[in-house]
């Protein structure tokens, strides 16, 4: 009897293992990503905490942001954030922006500070369900990246 249970168990484990391998070998990473990312993948309210530094005259100037973005699913967004740049605090600063999402769940975004008109550029990497977005600032002289998490639709 013990041998029969062991064989059944071994057979079940082998089938599970083969199914797992088949799932991961049968689809490439890009095949999963091609399942439907578009501008509509990002929609809702996202929270972010973003930090890094800017190189100014060869010196690293640190900054941190915390904020909220409203991403509309149509390639547009609005945001509000507070931040510290080398210890100088700004509160409730609004921005507007645009984004483009590719079928492989990568994309780009540009935001404009509504107060100063400063434009900032990002490369985006989106989870298939749109619940999380990682991004890196692509403007020369900046070293910064973060993740935004959807908290509402």
C-alpha positions in Angstrom: 0.0 0.0 0.0 2.8 2.5 0.8 4.4 1.8 -2.5 1.1 2.6 -4.3 0.8 5.9 -2.5 4.4 6.8 -3.2 4.0 6.1 -6.9 0.8 8.1 -7.1 2.4 11.0 -5.3 5.5 10.8 -7.4 3.4 10.7 -10.6 1.4 13.8 -9.4 4.6 15.7 -8.6 6.1 14.9 -12.0 2.9 16.1 -13.8 2.9 19.3 -11.7 6.6 19.8 -12.5 6.1 19.2 -16.2 3.1 21.6 -16.2 5.1 24.3 -14.5 8.0 23.9 -17.0 5.6 23.8 -19.9 4.0 27.1 -18.8 7.3 28.9 -18.5 9.0 27.4 -21.5 6.0 27.6 -23.7 5.7 31.4 -23.5 8.5 33.9 -23.7 8.5 36.9 -21.4 7.6 39.1 -24.4 4.7 36.9 -25.3 3.2 37.6 -21.8 3.8 41.3 -22.3 2.1 41.2 -25.8 -1.2 40.2 -24.2 -2.6 43.7 -24.4 -0.7 46.7 -22.8 -1.9 50.0 -24.1 -2.5 53.5 -22.8 -5.7 52.1 -21.2 -3.6 49.7 -19.0 -2.8 52.6 -16.8 -5.9 54.1 -15.3 -6.7 55.3 -11.8 -5.0 56.8 -8.8 -1.4 55.9 -8.2 0.8 56.7 -5.1 4.5 57.3 -5.5 7.6 58.0 -3.5 10.5 59.0 -5.7 14.1 59.8 -4.9 17.5 60.3 -6.4 19.9 63.1 -7.2 20.8 65.6 -9.8 24.4 66.3 -10.8 25.1 70.0 -10.5 28.6 71.3 -11.1 29.9 67.9 -10.4 28.1 67.6 -7.1 25.2 65.3 -6.2 22.1 67.3 -5.1 19.6 64.9 -3.4 15.8 65.0 -3.9 12.8 63.1 -2.7 9.2 63.3 -3.8 5.9 61.9 -2.5 2.7 62.3 -4.4 -0.3 61.1 -6.2 -1.0 60.8 -9.9 -4.4 60.5 -11.6 -3.8 58.5 -14.8 -6.7 58.7 -17.2 -6.2 55.7 -19.5 -6.1 57.9 -22.5 -2.4 59.1 -22.5 -2.9 62.0 -20.1 -2.3 62.4 -16.4 -2.3 65.0 -13.6 -0.5 64.9 -10.3 0.2 66.6 -7.0 3.3 66.1 -4.9 5.5 67.6 -2.2 9.2 67.4 -2.4 12.6 68.3 -0.9 15.5 69.3 -3.1 18.7 69.4 -1.0 16.5 70.3 2.0 14.4 73.0 0.3 10.7 72.0 0.7 7.9 72.5 -1.8 4.3 71.4 -1.0 1.3 70.4 -3.1 2.9 71.2 -6.5 0.7 70.1 -9.4 1.8 68.8 -12.8 0.3 67.6 -16.0 1.6 65.1 -18.4 1.3 62.6 -21.3 2.3 59.0 -21.7 2.5 56.4 -24.4 2.4 52.6 -23.6 3.7 50.0 -26.1 2.2 46.5 -26.5 5.3 45.1 -24.8 4.3 47.0 -21.6 7.1 49.6 -21.9 6.5 53.3 -22.5 7.5 56.9 -22.0 6.1 59.8 -20.1 6.6 63.6 -20.0 5.4 65.8 -17.2 5.4 69.5 -16.8 5.5 71.3 -13.4 2.4 73.6 -13.6 4.3 76.3 -11.5 7.6 76.5 -13.2 7.0 74.9 -16.6 9.9 72.5 -16.1 9.6 69.4 -18.2 10.7 65.9 -17.0 11.0 62.7 -19.1 10.7 59.1 -18.0 10.9 55.5 -19.3 8.1 53.3 -18.0 7.8 49.6 -17.3 4.3 48.4 -16.6 3.0 45.3 -14.9 0.5 43.5 -17.2 -2.5 44.4 -15.0 -1.4 48.1 -14.7 -1.3 48.0 -10.9 2.4 48.9 -10.7 4.6 51.1 -12.9 8.4 51.4 -12.5 10.1 54.3 -14.0 13.5 56.0 -14.4 14.1 59.6 -15.2 15.9 60.0 -18.5 16.9 63.7 -18.4 20.7 64.2 -18.5 22.3 64.8 -15.1 19.6 62.9 -13.1 20.0 59.6 -11.3 16.5 58.6 -10.1 14.0 55.8 -10.3 10.9 54.5 -8.4 7.7 52.6 -8.6 4.1 53.8 -8.5 1.3 51.6 -7.1 -2.4 51.9 -8.1 -4.6 52.5 -5.1 -7.9 53.2 -6.8 -9.7 53.2 -10.1 
